[in-house]
Amino acid sequence: MATGASRIPQCQYLAGNMNTIRKHWAEQAQLVAISQPWPYSATKAYGSTG
């Protein structure tokens, strides 16, 4: 019973950590989207691969 109770905060901590990481990457993606012209970079990438 004690081990089960001690696992709950750890799970909550991991879940909170994942939310923080997701938030961080979402913010990073927004910064990249702001700093780059997406249509140009997308056509450039597709053109180089195809």
Secondary structure by P-SEA (a helix, b strand, c coil): caaaaaaaaaaaaaaaaaaaaaaaaaaaaaaaaaacaaaaaaaaaaaaac
